[in-house]
Amino acid sequence: MALQWMILTYVVAAEAAVAILLTLPSPKAIKSRIVSLISLTLQPSLFIVPFAGFQLLDIYWKNEHRLMCTGEICTAAERNRYEKSIYKAQRNAILCLAACLLYWCIYRVCKYYKEIQSVEEVEKRLKDE
């Protein structure tokens, strides 16, 4: 069961690296190549949104069906195990939300950059006329 969380962790790390790469200042020619390359990979990497959504549903379902350990009948080990599972669920939920948020940020930055390029081209054409 930990494999999907490792995959999600690596995807979030890659998305963070791409977001940093997109937001770093760079020359116009390099920036346009980076944006076009990332734009090509955006559609295939859309799989992360439903994947993270299903993982969030899994976290919710497990939370609803988790045995509660709040009474005096719980031992210290059971209480620690319960708290550890709660912390893992919270961490995994944050990971899922980060994956979706980073994907959206990368998509918007690429879209804004393309809009800026098209406006600059129109402005250049109008200026040349």
N, C-alpha and C positions, 0 to 999 in steps of 0.2 A: 504493500500500500504506500510505501514511502517513495516509490519511483515517480509517481505523478507529481509529488511535491518537489522532488529534485528537478524534474523537467520544468516545472513552473518557476522554480528559483532561477534556473539558468536562462529561461526566457525573459524574466524580469531583469536580470543582470544585463542581458544583451539589449533589451529595450532601453535601459538606462544609459548604456554606452552609446547607442544610436542617438538618443535624445541629446546627450552631451555633445556628440559630434555635430549634430544639426545646429545647435545653438552657439557653438564656438565661432568667433569671427574668422573668416577665411576669404581669400580672393574670390572674385565673382565666378571665374571659370571653374575653379575647384568646387565651389559651393553648388553651382548648377549641376555638375556631374554627381556630386554626393546626393543631392536631392533627387535627381532622376534615377539613380541606382536604388535609393531607399523607396522611392515611389513604386518601382517595379516589384519590390518585395513586400509592399504593404498588403496587397490583396491575398497572396498565399499565406501571409502570417496572420490573417484575420481569424484563423482557427483558434487563437488564444482566447478570444472573447467567449464563445460558447463553452470552451474547455473550462475556463475560470468560472463561468456561470454554473456549470454542472458540479464543479468542486464546491462552490458555495451552497448549492442545494444539498450536497452530501454532508457538509458541515452542519447545516440546519437540521437535517434529518437525524444525524447522530446526536445533536444537542437535544432534540425533542425526545429521543428514546434512550438517553443516558440515565443510568441509575444514579439517583441522588445520594450523596453521602454527607448528610448534614447532622444526623442525630448522634446520640451517644453510643449507638451500637457499632459505629465505624471504628476500626482501629486506625492507628496513626499511619500505617502503610497504605491502607485503603484511601484515607483522606489525602495523602500525598499523591497517590496515583490519580485520584479524581481531579485535584488541582492541576497536576501536570497535563492531564488531557484537556482541561479548560484552557490553559495557556497555549497549548499546541493548536487548538481550534482557533483561538484568537489570532495567533501568528499566521495561520494558514488563510484566514479570512482577509487579513491585511495584505497578504501576498496576492490573493486573487484580485482584490480591489486595485492594488498597485499595477498589476498586469494590464487590467482594463484601462486604467487612467493613463498609463504611459503609452499604450497603443493609441489612445485618442489624442494625446499631446503630439505624438509623432505625426499622426495623420493631419492634424490641424496645422502644424508648422510647415509640412510639405505643401499643403493646399495654399496657405498664405504666401509661401515663397513663389509658387506657380502663378498666383494671382498678381503678385508684384511684378513678376517677369512679363506677364501679358500687358499690364498697364504701362510698363516701361517701353515695351515694343510699340504700343499704340501712341504713346507720347513721342517716341522717336520718329514714327511715320508722320505724325502731324507736324512735327518740327521741321522735317525735311520738305514738306509740301509748301 
